[in-house]
Amino acid sequence: MLPRFVIVPALPVEKESYRKGSRFYAKTVSGGFDIYDNKKKLRLKPTYPAKELAEAACETMNRESRPLDELFTPLRTC
């Protein structure tokens, strides 16, 4: 089963850009790591600079979230 929260690379951050002829080039650096919520389908706001920090936060969030089988009541069979 897929965990609710997973680690994804953050979007790169543009440091500087320059023009060469008619084209523009951008130098980017890694933005760190984000946590993605599989249930709500969105990236959570805090960005972590190191993967170890993101893993620790992700593990805590997965532990504290309720499993999906607890969210839905079982169907009655009569």
Number of C-alpha atoms within 10 A of each C-alpha: 4 6 15 20 24 18 18 14 15 16 14 12 13 12 9 10 10 10 9 7 6 5 7 9 10 12 11 13 12 12 16 17 21 24 24 19 18 13 10 10 10 10 17 12 9 10 17 19 14 12 15 11 13 21 18 10 16 21 15 12 16 15 13 9 11 11 12 11 8 8 8 8 7 8 6 5 4 3
